[in-house]
């Protein structure tokens, strides 16, 4: 299967933080941000795999770095950073901008694992991803360590 350039999966979404999206401090609910992250990760994985159906296998990490408030604009950007046989690691970055002051800040970063599904409802192979820029190569080259961390997390004993 022929590989696809990492930049081909790049997806950008813009969202306005509205009052129903926020808590009593007028900052956006973390769950709302997670929903946005999951949506853009899915779209990004669909673009890379050229499959209409992808599923979220895991949200590997979510780092809430700062909050966004009513009236702020969120810009979400995502890329497929690594691939397995049927899975894709997707990096999502969320920035907020205060339109009155122009202040921008990084609010959230996340890595998710998405799996492409075939017409039979089973995981289906995806093309490898090809990094070009130095930043893309950094994400790509550090992906095996994140993959190993995911495997170790799955092996952690669970209690009922």
C-alpha positions as CSV (number, residue, x, y, z in Angstrom):
1,X,0.0,0.0,0.0
2,X,1.4,3.4,-1.0
3,X,2.1,5.8,1.8
4,X,0.5,9.3,2.2
5,X,2.2,12.5,3.2
6,X,1.5,13.5,6.8
7,X,0.3,16.9,5.6
8,X,-2.4,15.3,3.5
9,X,-4.3,14.4,6.7
10,X,-4.0,17.9,8.2
11,X,-7.4,19.1,9.4
12,X,-8.3,22.5,10.9
13,X,-11.6,23.4,12.6
14,X,-12.7,26.6,14.2
15,X,-15.3,26.8,17.0
16,X,-16.8,29.6,19.0
17,X,-17.1,29.1,22.8
18,X,-20.8,29.8,23.6
19,X,-22.5,30.1,27.0
20,X,-24.1,26.6,26.9
21,X,-20.6,25.1,26.4
22,X,-19.3,26.6,29.7
23,X,-19.4,26.1,33.4
24,X,-20.2,28.6,36.2
25,X,-16.7,30.2,35.6
26,X,-17.6,30.9,32.0
27,X,-14.8,28.5,30.9
28,X,-15.5,25.7,28.4
29,X,-16.3,22.2,29.8
30,X,-13.4,19.8,29.4
31,X,-15.9,17.3,28.0
32,X,-16.9,19.7,25.3
33,X,-13.3,20.1,24.3
34,X,-12.9,16.3,24.3
35,X,-15.9,16.0,22.0
36,X,-14.3,18.5,19.6
37,X,-11.0,16.6,19.8
38,X,-12.6,13.2,19.1
39,X,-14.5,14.7,16.1
40,X,-11.4,16.2,14.4
41,X,-9.3,13.1,15.1
42,X,-12.0,11.1,13.3
43,X,-12.1,13.4,10.3
44,X,-8.3,13.4,10.1
45,X,-8.1,9.6,10.3
46,X,-10.8,9.4,7.6
47,X,-8.8,11.7,5.3
48,X,-5.7,9.6,5.8
49,X,-7.3,6.2,5.5
50,X,-9.9,7.2,2.9
51,X,-12.4,5.3,4.8
52,X,-15.8,6.6,5.8
53,X,-15.8,4.7,9.1
54,X,-13.1,5.0,11.7
55,X,-13.5,4.3,15.4
56,X,-11.7,5.7,18.5
57,X,-9.6,3.0,20.0
58,X,-8.1,5.2,22.7
59,X,-7.5,8.7,23.9
60,X,-3.9,8.2,24.9
61,X,-3.4,11.6,26.6
62,X,-5.2,14.8,27.1
63,X,-3.3,17.8,28.6
64,X,-5.5,20.7,29.5
65,X,-3.0,23.6,29.6
66,X,-5.2,26.6,29.9
67,X,-8.9,27.4,29.7
68,X,-11.0,29.1,27.0
69,X,-13.9,31.4,27.9
70,X,-17.2,32.5,26.5
71,X,-16.5,34.5,23.3
72,X,-13.1,32.9,22.6
73,X,-12.5,31.2,19.3
74,X,-11.0,27.7,19.4
75,X,-8.8,26.5,16.6
76,X,-8.2,22.8,16.5
77,X,-5.5,21.3,14.3
78,X,-4.9,17.6,13.8
79,X,-2.5,15.3,11.8
80,X,-2.0,11.6,11.6
81,X,1.5,11.2,13.1
82,X,2.0,7.4,12.9
83,X,0.3,4.3,11.6
84,X,0.1,0.6,12.4
85,X,-1.5,-2.0,10.3
86,X,-5.1,-0.8,10.8
87,X,-4.6,2.0,13.4
88,X,-3.6,5.7,13.2
89,X,-2.1,7.9,15.9
90,X,-3.6,11.3,15.6
91,X,-2.2,14.4,17.3
92,X,-4.6,17.2,18.1
93,X,-3.7,20.7,19.3
94,X,-6.3,23.2,20.5
95,X,-5.5,27.0,20.7
96,X,-7.8,29.7,21.9
97,X,-8.0,33.3,20.9
98,X,-9.6,36.2,22.7
99,X,-11.0,38.2,19.8
100,X,-11.1,41.5,21.8
101,X,-7.4,41.4,22.9
102,X,-6.0,39.1,20.2
103,X,-4.3,37.0,22.9
104,X,-3.7,33.4,21.7
105,X,-2.8,30.5,23.9
106,X,-2.4,26.8,23.7
107,X,-5.3,25.2,25.6
108,X,-5.1,21.5,25.0
109,X,-2.9,18.8,23.4
110,X,-4.0,15.2,22.8
111,X,-3.0,11.9,21.2
112,X,-5.7,9.5,20.0
113,X,-5.6,6.1,18.3
114,X,-8.1,5.6,15.6
115,X,-8.9,2.4,13.7
116,X,-10.1,2.2,10.1
117,X,-13.1,-0.1,9.6
118,X,-13.9,-2.0,6.4
119,X,-17.3,-2.6,4.9
120,X,-17.5,-5.8,6.8
121,X,-17.2,-4.0,10.1
122,X,-13.7,-5.2,10.9
123,X,-10.5,-3.3,11.1
124,X,-8.9,-2.7,7.6
125,X,-5.4,-1.8,6.6
126,X,-4.3,1.8,6.3
127,X,-1.5,3.4,4.3
128,X,1.7,4.3,6.1
129,X,2.3,7.9,6.8
130,X,5.3,9.8,5.4
131,X,6.7,12.7,7.4
132,X,8.5,15.5,5.6
133,X,9.2,18.5,7.8
134,X,11.4,18.4,10.9
135,X,8.3,18.8,13.2
136,X,6.6,15.9,11.4
137,X,9.7,13.7,11.7
138,X,9.8,14.4,15.4
139,X,6.2,13.3,15.9
140,X,6.8,10.2,13.7
141,X,10.1,9.2,15.4
142,X,8.7,9.5,18.9
143,X,5.6,7.5,18.0
144,X,7.1,4.1,18.9
145,X,7.6,5.2,22.5
146,X,4.0,6.4,22.7
147,X,2.9,3.1,21.2
148,X,4.9,1.1,23.8
149,X,3.4,3.2,26.6
150,X,-0.1,2.4,25.3
151,X,0.7,-1.4,25.3
152,X,2.0,-1.2,28.8
153,X,-1.2,0.7,29.9
154,X,-3.3,-2.1,28.4
155,X,-1.4,-4.7,30.4
156,X,-2.0,-2.9,33.7
157,X,-4.2,-5.1,35.9
158,X,-7.7,-3.9,36.4
159,X,-9.9,-4.5,39.3
160,X,-13.7,-5.2,39.1
